[in-house]
């Protein structure tokens, strides 16, 4: 084993991942299971058992029982384990990042950044005493000898159903806020990437939460549906594809639950004649090809406006050609593998359909074959299409792969029409040095996250994560003030005393 292989060896050894219920690690039994595979090598890393309905019920009932005392714990005390959780996660950043790289395929550096963004939400939730106080709406003397108050109260057991592409960060969009506001929590991570959650819950276990406050159940679709329909679950958070987000939203809402369901995306980046093209290209390349394109903030369609198109095209091609494809644990890698063979085949179908519809292939990564025979994974080399128009499938549907679609527009008005042509409204970016162009873009583009000279417009933890149209189902988003409102209800209390 080389020094680098030893440095980035899988830091967790287990034949099967466990649930975490009531402060104890529990191995589910009696259900189905599936292997967890390293997408770079096709090596089996572990097995994930699917929790039965009884196992899910036990976790929810345990959390519901813990809620009775946890909700009575003062908020200043509820946040103390979060301070410890931050420290525990800081101490485990490297091992979580390496495990994440093995199970997902992204580079270790990308994985470290993901864990760091997750920790940021723990830090924000540690400020819950002040977040609770803001917007309280308390008014005394609303009438003679009468006072009125709006008091935030927790609601019970909340669950989060999280995706494969950010298995460390996205659970931490929800967990810290849920427990800091006085609720208890059950996480159901993606069955494709369960190892990150195992390591995060080792940190949870060490942080000293009371038993039952934070729980973990592994499983597939049946586990999800059990949580959506369970009478003791008060609310559901979800991140994933739009069809499943819609199912989660409808099913949970029909069962009387609060829901926030983040769906898919189709993000455009626009580069105008007033942009600093040379400075913008590395940022665009990172947005499109980072995480192998498997993120809902990837700007996979890039529109060159007017005379910006030709220099933009030339520099994008040159930068994409320089990217290195390989295993995420290789420090030289820029683009890792896709998560599964099915994911790769789906991207290949989108490319083939685009060619049939008239797009031209400038860079072809479809037949990429890694020279290391041990890396027999789901690789796709950086691919670049041009001549893409909004009537093509690839311009309307999320790619989730390392593919850049290059399009052109005569002016900014036409470019904005292209941006708004999709059914999604997650994110979009404009590259310009013109303040008037930036103002028009921010005002007219129908997206929940907008970047100006920023390719991955991921909000900080103290802002909510935006999303519109079929990119989001619900009213209150993840993170920030929206999270506080999602996890609490304001109870109106009106008082009059006669003696």
N, C-alpha and C positions, 0 to 999 in steps of 0.2 A: 504494500500500500504506500503510495507516494505521500509526501508531507502534506500536500493540499488535500488529498483524499482523506487522510487521517484528520485534518483540521475540520473538514466538512462531513465527517461521518454522521449518520443518523444518531441524534443524541437521546433517542428513546427506544428501548428494546421491549417489544411486547408482541405476543401472538395475537392478542385481541384487545381492542379498546374497551373501556368501561364507562358506565354511567356514574354520575356523582349525585347522590340523593341523601339528604339529611346529614350532610357532613361525612358521608362514607362512600368509598368506591365500591360499586356494585356491578357484577358481570351479568348482563341480561341473559336469560336462557329461554328456550322454547320457541324462539322466532327464527326468521331467516337471517342470513348474513351475506356479506360480499367482501371480496378482497380489496385492499387499498394498494394501488400500483403507482410506482414512480414513473411519471410520464416520459422521462428522459431515457430510462433503461428498460421499462416494462417489468422491472423487478417488483415482486410482491413485498410490501412493507409490513403489513399487518392485516387483520380482519376486523371489520366493523359489524357487530351484531345489531339487528333491528329490534328495537324494543317492542314488546307486545303491548296490547291495550292495557293489560294489568300493570305492566311496568310503568307506563306513562301515567296511569291513574295514581299509582303510588307516589310518583314524583310530585304531581300536582297536589294531592292531598297533604303531602309532607310540607310543601310550600304554603298551602292554605292554613295549616295548623301553625306554622312559624309566623305567619302574618299577624296573628292575634297579639303576639307580644312585640314583634318588630315595629308595628305601626305606632305603638305606645312609647317606643324609644325616642328620646329627643333627637332632633335632626343633627345637633352638634355631636351627639354620640354615634349616630348612624354613619357619619362620614369618616369616623376614625379607622375602620377597616379599609376604607378606600385609600387613605394615606399609606397604609401598610401594603395594599395591593399594588400601588404605584411602585413602591420600593421593590417588591417581589418581582414585578414584571421587568423593571429596569435590570435587575440582576440576571434575568433569564432572556434578555433580548437576543443574544447570539444563538442560544439553543433553540428558541422558538423560530428564529429566522431560518436556521439550517433545516429544521424539521419541515417548516413550511415550504422551503425550496424543494425538498425531496418529494413531498406529496403533491405539490402544485406544479412545480417546474419553473417558477419565476426565479430571477437571480437573488442571491443572498442579500445583495445591497438593496434591491427593491423590497425584499421581505423585511429587512431591518427598518426601512422607512415606513412600512405598513404598521409594524408593531409600535413604532414611535407615534404614529397618528392615533392609534388606539389608546395609548397611554395619555395622550393629550385630552381625551374625553374623560378619563379618570380624574385628571387634574381639574377639569372644568366642574365635574360633579362634586368635587371636594368643596366647592364654593356654594353648595346648596343652601346654607343658611341665608345668604344674601339673595340667591335666586328665588327662594321661597317668599322672601319679604317683598320683592318688587311686584308692583301691580296688585297689592293686596286689596285696595279699594275700601279700607276701613274708614267709616265716617261716624263720628259721635254727634249726638244731638240732631238726628234727622227729623225729630219731632219733639215736642215737649217731653222731657224725661225719657227719651227713647234713643237707643244707639243701634247702629247696624254695622255688621262685619261680614267680610268675605274671607272665609278660612279655607286654606288648601287642605285637602285630606287625601290620603292614598286610597286605592281602590281594591287591592288584593293581589292575586297571582297574575303576573304578566309573563308571556313567552316570546321568544325571538326565534325565527326560522331563518338561518343565514346561508349564504351561497358559498361556492367553492373558490371564487376568484380573490376574495380578501378574507380568509378564514380567521385571521387574528384581529384585524381592525374592526370589522363590522359587528361582531358580538359586543365589542366595547363601545359601539354607538348606543347601545341599549342598556346593558347590565349596570353600569355605574349610576345612571339616572334613575332607573327603576328602583334600586335599593336605597339610594340617597333620599328619594321622596317617600320612602316608607313602605314600598311594596316588596313582595318576594318575586323570585325570578326562576324561570326554567328555560334553558337554552337547548335548541335542537340544531346542531351544526350540519353542514352538508356531509353526506355519507362518503363523498369522494375525498374529503380532506379532514379526517377526524383527529389527526395527531396534534395539530396546533391547539385544539381545544383541550386535549389532555394536559398539555403543558401549561396553558392558561389556568386551568382549574387546579393544577398543583399550586400555582400562585394564589388562587382563591382560597384553597385549603389552608395555606400558610398564613393568609392575611387575618384569619380569626373571625370570620363572620359566624354568627350563631347558626347552629345546625338547621338546615332547611331553608335558609334565606336565599341561597344561590344553589341551583341544581342543574344537572346536565343529563339529557337523554339522547342517545344515538338512535338512528333509524332512518326509514325512508318515507314514502308517501303515506302509508297507513299511520305512521307515528304523527305525521303532520296533521292528518285529518282528525285523529283522536284529540290532539291539542285544540284544533279549531272548534270542535264540537263539545269539549269538556265543559260542564256547567260551572266549574270552579275557576276557570280561566277568565279573568276580567278583560284582558286586552292582548293583542297580537301585533308583533312587528315582523316584517318580512322584507327581504331583498332577493330579487331574482328576475326571471324573465317576465314579461308583461302578461302572457296568458296565465301563468301560475299566480302572479300577483293579483290578477282579477279574480281568480278562483278563491284565493285566500281572503280577499276583501269581501266577496259576496258570501262565502260560507261563514266566516267569522261574524260578519254583520248580521246575518240571518239568525245567528245564535246569540245575539245581543251583546257582542263584544266591541270594544274600541279596536280600530285597525289602522295601521299605517303600513302600506305595501308599496315599496319602491320597485318599479318594473324596469324594462329595458330602455334602450336609447338609440338614437341615430343622430350623432353630433357632427356638425359642420364647423370647419374653421375657414375664415375668409381673410385673404391677404390683399390689401389694397395697394394702389400705386404710391401711397404715402407711408408704407411700411418700411422698416429697416429689414429687408429680406434676409441679408446675411446673418443678422442677429436672431431672426425669427426661426430660421430653419432648424437649428438644434432643438428648440422648444417644440416645434411641430413634430419632429421625428420622435422625440420622447413621448409625446402624446399618442401618436399612432402605433408605435412599435413597442413601447414599454409594456411590461407585463404580457408580452406576446399579443398585445391588442385585446386582452381579455379583461376589459374594465368598462364600466358604463360611462366613463368620462373620456374615452378615446375619441378624438376627432378624426374619424376614418374617411371623411370626405373633405378635401381641401380645395377651396375655390380661389383661383387667381383672378383678380379683377384687372381688366384692361392690360396695360403694358407690364404689369407685375407678373403676368403668367409665365413668360419665357424664362426670365432669370430664376423665378421660383421653381419651375420644372427642372431646370438644369441642376440647381443646388440640391433639391430634394433627391433626385436620382443619385447624385454623387454621394450624399450622406447615407442613403439607404444601402448603397453598395458596400459601404465600409462597415456595416454592422456584422457582428460575429454571432453565429447561431450555435447553441450548445446547451449543455446541462446547466441548470441554474447554479449549481454548486461550483462551477468552474468560474474563477474570477475574471476570465477573459470574455465571458458570455455577455452579449447585449440582449439577445432574444432567445428565450427558452422555448420548450415544447408546448404544444397545446395539451389540455388536461386529459383528453381521451381520443381514441381513434375516431369515434363518432363525431366529436367536435371538429377534428381535422377534416373529415369527409364533408361535413356541412359547409365549411369554409370553401373547400374545393368546388362544391356544387355552386356556390354563389359566384365564384370566379368564372366557372364555365358558363353559367347563365349570362354573366356580364359580357363575355366575349361573343356569345350568340346574339346578344342585343346590340352589339356594335362597339363596345369598348375595345381599346387596344392595350396589349400587354407590353409594358416597358421593362419591368423587372419580373422574372418568373421564378418564384420560390417553390413551385409545386413539387418538383422532383428533387428537392434537397435531400442529400444522403450524407449523414455525418461520417467523416473519415474514421472515427473511433468505432470499431465494430461493436463495442459494448453498449454504445448509445443507440439502441434500436428502438427509439421512442417516436412520439407523435410530432415530429418536426415539420415545420413549414418555413421556408426561407422568406425574407422580406420580399413582398410582392408589391408592384406599383402598376396601377391601371390608369390610363388617361382617356379622354373623350367620354367621361362618365356624365350622364344626364339624369335629371330627376325622375324620368319615367322608367329607369332601370331598377330592377329588384335590389341590386347591391347599393343603390343610392337611397333606398327606403327602409331596408332592414338592417338590423345590427349585425355586424360581421363577426365580432369577437375572435379576431385573428390578426396576424401581422400583415394587413393589407391596406394600402393607401390608395384612395380613389381621387384622381385629379380631375377637376372640372374648371370651367371658365365662365366668367360673367363680364358683360360690357361695363357695368357700373355697380355701385353699391346697392341701389334699389333692386336690381335683378338678383344680386347675391342674397339679399335678405329674403326675397321670395323663395329662393332655393332652400335656404335654411328652414323656413317655415312650412315647406311642402310636405314634411313627414308627419306621421301621426304621433310622434314622440316629442317630448319637450324637456329633455334632461339638461343638456349643456350645449354651449356654443362659444367659439372664441373668434375675436377679431384682432388682426395684426395691422396696426396703423400708428402713425404719429400725429394724426389729426384729431383734435378734440371734438370737432363737430361730427366727424364720422363716428367716433366712439359714442357720442351722445345719441345719435340716431340709432345706432346698433342696439345699445342698451334699452332704448325706448321701444323699438319695433320688433325685436326678436322675441319669439315666444318660447323661452327656455327658463328653467328654474335656476341655473347656474351659468353666469356669463363671465368670460375672461377677456380682458383687454391686454393683448401681448402675453397672455398666460394660457398655455395649452391644456393643462390639467387643472381646471378651476374647482378644486376640492376645497370646500369651506373649512375654516378652522372650527374647533369643537364648540366655540362659544357662539357660532352662527348655525342656523339649521341647514340641512342638506336639501337643496331645492329640487323640484321636479314637477312638470306639468303634463297635461294631456295624458297619453297612455304610458307615460313614464312614472306616474304616481297615482295611487288610489287611496284616498283618505283626505283628511283635513289638516292634520298636524304631522310635521316631518320629524326626522331624527335630529338629535343634537340640540344644544342651546335652549332657548326659551320655549320652543315648540315641545321639546322633550318634557320640560316641567309641566306644561299644560296637558300633554298627553297622559302622563302618569298620575295626574291628580284631578280632583274635582273641587271646584270652589263651592263650599256650602255657605249659604246666606244665613246669618244668625241675627235676629232682631230681638232686642232686649228692652224690657221696661220693669222697673222695680217699684213696689208700693211701700216698702219699708226698709 
